[in-house]
Amino acid sequence: MPNSTWTFEQISGGEPRTITLDGYAAPFGRPRIKPVVQTGKKLRQSRTRYPGNSGAPTTHVFGTELHDMELTGRWMDKRLGAGSAKRNAGLFEAFIEDGRVVRISWGDLLCYTGIIEDLSTNWESQSECAWTLKILIDTNEFEGENVTVQSLKSPTQVADDVQQWLNTALPNLPKQLPNLDAVTGEVFDALDDMVASVTQYGGAAVKAANAVSNWETAGFAELARLQAGLHQFKTAVLTLQSTVENLAIDTLVVDRAAEDDIAWLTFQTQSEKQTNSMLHTITAGQLEAQKAVARSIKTTHTASDGDSWESISSKFYGSPDGADKVRQANGVRGGEKPQAGRTYSIPHS
């Protein structure tokens, strides 16, 4: 019989956390009704009926992928101790907010890596909740598919990674388009335009990241600019990814060969792999910038009629000299006064 203990261990980022669930806290199923966990593997494939072929469709196989995982259970204070249900829910919510790769193991039966995507908690009382955890599975470590994840990088290292991707992987993307009659000049032009847009926003993100010396001492305004730059860059990369995914060869030509499909789907797979790699770097930078912003905020202040930046500074810093710091922390333009009823962040002095 396998060990009943489930372990969830973060394997990326700084200060990784671990959650252990055993006994009444562990996921459970119902014999002959619902298993504790369902696992499996499926083919990544595409089936196409080609013109003039009245027989069975042609199937193209592009490797395999693991089934995602869903776990369910019930946390009850009467079984686990006072406050346990709320504490367990909070631990997994923090895991989701971190957005890090996690190693999930259950005794000697399974050991997967993936991302915790969703936690649903149904509170039946303040001390009892039924829960469902959804996990996106990447690798099976028991099959030798060990994942290596880099530890947390500094802002300048994030900038270097982005710049390297902009210099190498991104320019090669249009060159990987298959040389098919179905791929018209308009397709190349559209892809070139998207690459130019991603390059523009990526350059801005690199500049913002290089302006942040480190996460611990960065100023609020610097972090805010970095967050905005990474958000715009991520949006551009996601748009590029969506554009490539939606470029369907079917809409371009009807009379094509099986080799055309293989070349086209290979291009789309390579493109997805390259953009996913950069999206992982962007997301890691966003999470660290968000945490650094939270650390830099001393408190908040809801403005009242008659407030000025100088009066707010005097209230929290003891002098009006911090007025400009408060303005910058909240992205306020020159000449704009505090708006009554609006809540402003007060950074550390």
C-alpha positions in Angstrom: 0.0 0.0 0.0 1.4 3.4 -0.9 2.0 6.0 1.8 -1.1 8.2 2.5 0.9 11.4 2.7 0.7 13.9 -0.1 3.5 16.4 -0.5 3.3 19.7 -2.5 6.8 21.2 -2.8 7.6 24.4 -4.7 10.7 23.9 -6.9 11.1 27.4 -8.4 11.6 30.9 -7.0 13.2 32.0 -3.7 12.2 30.6 -0.3 10.2 27.6 -1.6 7.3 26.4 0.5 6.1 22.9 1.2 2.6 21.6 2.2 2.1 18.1 3.5 -1.4 16.6 3.7 -1.9 13.3 5.5 -4.6 11.6 7.5 -7.9 13.4 7.4 -6.3 16.4 5.7 -5.3 14.3 2.6 -7.3 14.0 -0.6 -9.7 11.1 -0.5 -12.1 9.2 -2.8 -15.0 6.8 -2.4 -14.4 3.1 -3.1 -16.0 2.0 -6.4 -17.5 5.5 -6.8 -14.7 8.0 -7.0 -10.9 7.4 -7.0 -8.5 9.4 -5.0 -6.8 10.6 -8.2 -7.0 9.8 -11.9 -3.8 9.8 -13.9 -3.0 9.0 -17.5 -1.4 10.0 -20.8 -2.8 10.9 -24.2 -1.6 11.5 -27.7 -1.2 15.0 -29.1 -2.6 14.5 -32.6 -4.5 16.0 -35.5 -6.9 14.2 -37.8 -7.6 15.5 -41.3 -9.6 14.3 -44.2 -7.7 15.3 -47.3 -9.4 16.2 -50.7 -9.9 13.2 -52.9 -9.5 10.7 -50.1 -12.8 9.0 -49.3 -11.3 6.6 -46.8 -10.3 7.0 -43.2 -8.9 10.4 -42.1 -5.1 10.8 -41.8 -3.8 11.1 -38.3 -0.6 13.1 -37.4 0.9 12.4 -34.0 3.0 15.0 -32.2 4.0 13.3 -29.0 2.1 12.7 -25.8 0.9 14.8 -22.8 -0.1 13.9 -19.3 -3.6 14.2 -18.0 -4.2 17.1 -15.6 -5.0 16.2 -12.0 -8.0 16.9 -9.8 -7.9 16.2 -6.1 -10.8 16.5 -3.6 -11.1 16.3 0.1 -12.6 17.8 3.3 -10.8 19.8 6.0 -12.6 19.7 9.4 -11.4 21.4 12.5 -12.9 18.6 14.6 -10.5 16.1 13.0 -7.5 18.4 12.4 -7.5 20.9 15.2 -8.9 24.4 15.7 -8.3 26.7 12.7 -7.0 23.9 10.5 -9.5 24.2 7.7 -8.9 27.9 7.3 -5.1 27.5 7.5 -5.0 24.8 4.9 -7.1 26.8 2.5 -4.8 29.8 3.0 -1.7 27.8 2.3 -3.0 26.6 -1.1 -4.2 30.1 -2.0 -0.7 31.4 -1.3 0.7 28.6 -3.6 -1.6 29.7 -6.4 -0.7 33.4 -6.0 3.0 32.4 -6.2 2.5 30.8 -9.5 5.5 28.5 -9.1 6.2 25.0 -10.4 5.3 22.4 -7.8 6.4 18.8 -7.2 3.4 16.7 -6.2 4.1 13.3 -4.7 2.0 10.5 -3.1 4.2 7.9 -1.5 5.9 5.8 -4.1 2.9 5.7 -6.4 3.3 9.1 -8.2 5.6 12.1 -8.5 4.6 14.8 -10.9 5.6 18.4 -11.5 3.1 21.1 -12.5 1.3 24.3 -11.6 -1.6 24.5 -9.1 -4.3 26.2 -11.2 -7.3 26.4 -9.1 -8.6 25.8 -5.5 -12.4 25.6 -4.9 -13.5 25.7 -1.3 -17.1 25.0 -0.3 -17.5 26.2 3.3 -20.2 24.2 5.1 -19.4 26.0 8.4 -16.6 28.2 9.7 -14.7 25.0 10.7 -15.4 22.6 7.8 -14.9 22.9 4.1 -15.0 20.6 1.1 -12.3 21.4 -1.4 -11.2 20.6 -5.0 -7.7 21.3 -6.3 -6.9 21.4 -10.0 -3.3 20.9 -11.1 -1.8 21.3 -14.6 0.7 18.5 -15.0 4.0 19.0 -16.9 6.2 16.0 -16.2 6.3 12.6 -14.5 9.5 12.3 -12.5 9.1 8.5 -12.2 9.6 8.3 -15.9 12.8 10.3 -15.8 11.2 13.5 -17.0 12.9 15.5 -14.2 12.3 19.3 -14.5 15.0 21.8 -13.8 13.8 25.2 -12.7 16.1 28.1 -12.2 15.9 29.8 -8.8 14.7 33.4 -8.5 16.6 35.9 -10.7 17.4 39.5 -10.1 15.7 42.2 -12.1 18.8 42.7 -14.3 18.9 38.9 -14.9 15.3 39.1 -16.0 16.3 41.9 -18.4 19.2 39.9 -19.8 16.9 36.9 -20.4 14.3 39.0 -22.2 17.0 40.7 -24.3 18.5 37.4 -25.3 15.1 36.1 -26.4 14.5 39.3 -28.4 17.9 38.9 -30.1 17.7 35.2 -30.9 14.4 33.3 -30.6 12.1 36.1 -31.7 13.8 37.1 -35.0 13.9 33.4 -36.0 10.2 32.9 -35.7 9.2 34.3 -39.1 12.1 32.3 -40.7 10.5 29.0 -39.3 7.3 29.5 -41.4 7.1 26.6 -43.8 7.7 27.4 -47.4 4.3 26.4 -48.7 2.1 27.8 -51.5 -0.6 28.2 -48.9 1.5 30.6 -46.9 1.0 33.9 -48.7 3.0 37.1 -48.4 0.2 38.5 -46.2 0.9 35.9 -43.6 4.6 36.8 -43.5 3.7 40.5 -43.2 1.3 39.9 -40.4 3.9 37.9 -38.5 6.6 40.5 -39.1 4.3 43.2 -37.7 3.6 41.1 -34.6 7.3 40.5 -34.1 8.0 44.3 -34.4 5.4 45.0 -31.7 6.8 42.4 -29.3 10.3 43.8 -29.9 9.1 47.3 -29.1 7.4 46.4 -25.8 10.2 44.0 -24.9 12.7 46.7 -25.2 10.7 48.9 -22.9 10.5 46.1 -20.4 14.3 45.5 -20.5 14.8 49.2 -19.9 12.5 49.2 -16.9 14.1 46.0 -15.5 17.6 47.4 -15.8 16.5 50.5 -13.8 15.7 48.3 -10.8 19.0 47.4 -8.9 17.4 44.7 -6.8 14.0 43.6 -5.4 14.7 44.6 -1.8 15.8 48.2 -2.2 13.9 49.2 -5.3 11.7 52.3 -5.1 7.9 52.2 -5.6 8.0 54.2 -8.8 10.7 52.0 -10.3 8.7 48.9 -9.5 5.5 50.4 -10.9 7.2 51.2 -14.2 8.6 47.6 -14.3 5.2 46.1 -13.6 3.6 48.2 -16.4 6.5 47.3 -18.8 6.2 43.6 -18.1 2.4 43.7 -18.4 2.6 45.4 -21.9 5.3 43.0 -23.0 3.3 39.9 -21.8 0.2 41.1 -23.6 2.2 41.5 -26.8 3.7 38.0 -26.5 0.3 36.5 -25.7 -1.1 38.2 -28.8 1.7 36.8 -30.9 1.1 33.3 -29.5 -2.6 33.6 -30.3 -2.0 34.9 -33.8 0.2 31.9 -34.6 -2.3 29.5 -33.1 -5.1 30.9 -35.1 -3.2 30.9 -38.4 -5.0 27.9 -39.8 -3.7 26.4 -43.0 -7.2 25.1 -43.7 -8.5 28.6 -44.4 -5.6 29.3 -46.8 -5.9 26.4 -49.2 -8.0 23.3 -49.7 -5.8 21.2 -52.0 -2.8 20.4 -49.9 -0.7 17.4 -49.0 -0.1 15.6 -45.7 3.4 17.0 -45.6 2.0 20.5 -45.6 0.1 19.8 -42.4 3.1 18.3 -40.7 5.3 21.3 -41.6 2.6 23.7 -40.4 1.8 22.0 -37.1 5.6 21.7 -36.4 6.0 25.4 -36.9 3.1 26.1 -34.5 4.5 23.7 -31.9 7.9 25.3 -32.0 6.4 28.8 -31.8 4.4 27.8 -28.7 7.4 26.3 -27.0 9.5 29.5 -27.6 6.7 31.9 -26.4 5.9 29.8 -23.4 9.5 30.0 -22.3 9.4 33.8 -22.4 6.0 33.9 -20.7 7.5 31.9 -17.8 10.3 34.5 -17.4 7.8 37.4 -17.6 5.4 35.9 -15.0 8.3 35.2 -12.6 9.4 38.9 -12.9 5.8 40.1 -12.4 5.4 38.0 -9.2 8.6 39.3 -7.7 7.8 42.9 -8.6 4.4 42.6 -7.1 5.8 41.2 -3.8 8.4 44.0 -3.8 5.7 46.6 -4.2 3.8 45.1 -1.3 7.0 45.3 0.8 7.6 48.9 -0.2 4.1 50.1 1.0 4.1 51.5 4.5 0.3 52.0 4.7 -2.6 53.6 2.8 -4.4 56.8 3.2 -7.9 57.8 2.0 -7.8 61.5 1.1 -10.2 64.0 2.6 -11.3 67.5 1.4 -8.4 69.9 1.8 -5.6 67.3 1.7 -2.5 68.1 -0.1 0.6 66.0 -0.9 2.5 68.0 1.6 -0.1 67.5 4.3 -0.2 63.8 3.7 3.6 63.6 3.8 3.7 65.6 7.1 1.1 63.1 8.6 3.2 60.0 7.8 6.8 61.2 7.6 6.7 64.2 10.0 7.6 66.7 7.3 6.3 67.8 3.8 9.6 66.7 2.1 8.1 63.3 1.2 5.3 64.8 -1.0 7.0 63.9 -4.2 7.6 60.3 -3.0 3.9 59.9 -2.4 3.0 61.3 -5.8 5.4 59.0 -7.6 4.3 56.0 -5.6 0.8 56.5 -6.9 1.6 57.5 -10.5 0.2 61.0 -10.0 0.9 63.5 -12.8 2.3 66.9 -12.0 -0.3 69.4 -10.8 -2.9 66.8 -9.9 -4.1 67.2 -6.3 -5.3 64.4 -4.0 -8.9 63.4 -4.8 -11.2 63.2 -1.8 -12.4 59.6 -1.2 -9.5 58.0 -3.2 -7.1 55.7 -1.3 -3.4 56.3 -1.9 -0.4 54.1 -1.1 2.1 55.5 1.3 5.6 54.0 0.6 8.3 53.5 3.3 10.5 56.6 3.8 
